[in-house]
Amino acid sequence: MDDQVWTAARVRTLIGRTFHISYSVCGVTRLLHRMGYSVQMPARPATERDEDAITAWREATWQEVKSSGRRPARSAASRRKRA
């Protein structure tokens, strides 16, 4: 199928079946990176992509969800008094 992509999980399965070696997905990602492979981006955007819906989401929902960039202050309950 043309829409199939090589993911770290699929490479992990292939390595396991071919060489009978077990890697984690993270380990496969590191291994591929050391071998010179990198994350690839699609040549063209998805046909289902709706730019107007994405822009509306960014302006409305994302502004509510995104972090302010500041770390939350410690609460008094998280501090312990040293004896």
Buried (B, 14 or more C-beta within 10 A) or exposed (E): EEEEEEEBEEBBBEBEEEEEEEBEBEEBBEBBEEEEEEEEEEEEEEEEEEEEEEEEEEEEEEEEEEEEEEEEEEEEEEEEEEE
